[in-house]
Amino acid sequence: MAMNSVNTNLGAMVALQSLNKTNDALSATQKRVSTGLRVSDAKDDGAAYAVAQTVRADVSGLTSANEQLGGTKGILDTTLSALNKVSTSMSDIKAVMVKLADDTINADQRAQYETQYEALRTQVQNYITDATYNGRTLLSTDTASGGGDINTTRNEQATFYTLSAVDGATDLVVAAAPADAATAQTALQTGGDFETVMNAINDALNVFGSDSNYIDKQISYNNEKMDSLNSGLGALVDADLAKESAKLQALQIRQQLGTQSLSIANQAPQALMSLFKG
């Protein structure tokens, strides 16, 4: 190929190719610096970007699961508060029940104790009825009124964790005030109404307390898992900004030099004009 040609400027072609490569590298580096990511879209690294999107979806799922668990925790905390009140009221009910079991009290005293007993019994019913959170309750099995079992998602796979509701109105409320001492004595005996209800309340406290403890631990585990996923995601797609900053400066200098080299190469054919001067 003729080196002295005005049609083909080999030097300019080489300089332009080098400058284009520098510009491409500079554009990629500027993208990393501006986004903070080594892989910000599929064009940067298709495989890494696909993995990153999967991890981001998992993190999003875990975030949503924790939000749902937070709502369920609100239902459980409300339920436990009500059950604690019910349990305390049952102690007061037993104290009155023991007095009603005494056959030596007169009719007026019995009437007063029965009134006190019914007031405490109404308190228990009110605690159970009011134990709702966002329209849901675990102290009723009536789904039409917001009761029934609750299935909450606990992880990014939407795996269910089930909380079983109890029939509070039936199982957690003692019978009406006993009409006589014998009825009160029977209620207080092993297998009697009071003991049966008290056992049901204690069982509910145990179950819902365990559920609440589990949900706290699941939320904590999900948070730790999200931290691990985000750490791995960062290692996969984050840019080393210190390295990219140094590279950016080097490429800017190469761009300037490449531009100058192209300018010099473009002027080379003008030197041939001197051959035609007389």
URJO-V754136 format. One record per residue. N is the residue number from 1. PSI is psi in degrees with one decimal (none if undefined). D_CENTER is the distance of its C-alpha to the mean C-alpha in whole Angstrom. Layout:
BEGIN
N	PSI	D_CENTER
N	PSI	D_CENTER
END
This chain:
BEGIN
1	134.1	69
2	129.9	71
3	-28.5	69
4	79.9	71
5	141.5	70
6	-10.8	69
7	-36.1	67
8	113.1	65
9	90.4	63
10	-39.0	62
11	-40.8	61
12	-36.2	59
13	-45.6	57
14	-43.7	56
15	-39.5	55
16	-41.9	53
17	-44.0	51
18	-41.4	50
19	-38.9	49
20	-41.3	47
21	-41.6	45
22	-42.6	45
23	-39.9	43
24	-45.6	41
25	-39.0	40
26	-40.7	40
27	-43.2	38
28	-41.2	35
29	-41.6	35
30	-36.1	35
31	-41.3	32
32	-40.3	30
33	-41.9	31
34	-34.4	30
35	-21.8	26
36	7.8	26
37	138.5	25
38	-34.5	27
39	99.1	26
40	-15.3	25
41	176.7	26
42	-24.0	28
43	-28.5	31
44	-45.9	30
45	97.8	29
46	-45.1	29
47	-47.2	27
48	-38.6	25
49	-39.0	24
50	-43.2	23
51	-41.9	21
52	-40.3	19
53	-36.9	18
54	-42.7	17
55	-41.2	15
56	-38.3	13
57	-39.6	13
58	-42.3	11
59	-42.5	9
60	-41.3	8
61	-41.5	8
62	-38.1	5
63	-44.9	3
64	-40.1	5
65	-42.0	4
66	-33.9	2
67	-42.9	4
68	-40.4	7
69	-33.1	7
70	-41.1	8
71	-41.3	10
72	-36.8	12
73	-36.0	12
74	-41.0	14
75	-44.0	16
76	-43.6	17
77	-39.4	18
78	-42.3	20
79	-46.0	22
80	-36.7	22
81	-43.1	24
82	-43.6	26
83	-36.7	27
84	-40.9	28
85	-41.9	30
86	-43.7	32
87	-41.6	32
88	-41.5	34
89	-32.7	36
90	-32.7	37
91	-41.9	39
92	-38.2	41
93	-40.8	42
94	-39.1	43
95	-40.7	45
96	-37.7	47
97	-39.0	47
98	-39.0	49
99	-38.5	52
100	-21.5	52
101	-7.4	53
102	118.4	56
103	-3.5	59
104	-11.8	61
105	150.6	59
106	176.4	61
107	-40.9	60
108	-43.7	59
109	-41.6	57
110	-41.8	55
111	-40.0	54
112	-42.7	53
113	-37.9	50
114	-39.3	50
115	-43.7	49
116	-41.5	46
117	-46.9	45
118	-34.1	44
119	-42.8	42
120	-38.7	40
121	-39.9	39
122	-37.9	39
123	-47.1	36
124	-44.7	34
125	-40.2	34
126	-40.2	33
127	-43.1	30
128	-43.0	29
129	-37.4	29
130	-3.7	27
131	66.6	24
132	149.1	22
133	117.5	19
134	37.6	18
135	4.3	21
136	150.1	20
137	149.5	22
138	2.0	22
139	28.3	26
140	141.9	27
141	6.1	27
142	102.5	29
143	-28.5	26
144	-26.9	28
145	16.5	27
146	6.6	24
147	-165.3	24
148	171.2	24
149	152.1	21
150	125.2	17
151	116.8	16
152	141.6	12
153	135.1	10
154	-9.4	9
155	-174.9	8
156	-15.0	9
157	5.0	12
158	36.9	11
159	133.1	13
160	143.5	14
161	122.2	14
162	132.2	17
163	120.1	18
164	125.6	22
165	158.7	24
166	155.1	27
167	85.4	30
168	-40.7	30
169	-29.0	33
170	-45.9	35
171	-22.4	34
172	9.8	33
173	128.4	36
174	163.1	40
175	168.0	43
176	166.6	45
177	132.9	47
178	140.0	50
179	-22.7	53
180	174.9	55
181	-39.7	55
182	-41.0	55
183	-40.6	52
184	-41.9	50
185	-41.0	51
186	-40.3	50
187	-30.9	47
188	-13.9	46
189	164.5	48
190	127.1	46
191	-2.3	44
192	176.7	45
193	-47.0	43
194	-48.4	41
195	-39.3	41
196	-46.3	39
197	-42.8	37
198	-40.9	36
199	-39.2	35
200	-39.5	33
201	-44.4	31
202	-39.0	31
203	-42.9	29
204	-41.0	27
205	-41.7	26
206	-48.2	25
207	-50.9	23
208	-31.7	21
209	-41.4	21
210	-40.3	20
211	-44.6	17
212	-41.6	16
213	-41.3	16
214	-44.8	15
215	-39.6	11
216	-44.8	12
217	-36.1	12
218	-41.4	10
219	-43.9	7
220	-42.5	9
221	-42.8	10
222	-39.7	7
223	-42.6	7
224	-38.6	11
225	-40.5	11
226	-39.7	9
227	-42.1	12
228	-42.2	14
229	-43.2	14
230	-34.7	14
231	-46.1	17
232	-37.8	19
233	-40.9	18
234	-41.4	20
235	-28.0	23
236	-41.3	23
237	-14.7	23
238	145.3	24
239	149.1	27
240	96.7	29
241	-30.8	30
242	-43.5	33
243	-42.3	35
244	-33.5	34
245	-44.4	36
246	-40.2	39
247	-36.3	39
248	-44.7	39
249	-41.6	42
250	-42.2	44
251	-34.6	43
252	-38.5	44
253	-43.2	48
254	-34.9	48
255	-43.4	48
256	-44.3	50
257	-39.1	53
258	-39.0	52
259	-42.9	53
260	-42.2	56
261	-40.7	57
262	-39.2	57
263	-42.4	59
264	-43.2	61
265	-33.4	61
266	-22.9	62
267	-11.8	65
268	-43.0	67
269	-24.7	69
270	-24.4	70
271	-25.0	72
272	-21.0	74
273	-27.9	76
274	-21.3	78
275	-16.9	79
276	9.0	81
277	134.4	82
278	none	86
END
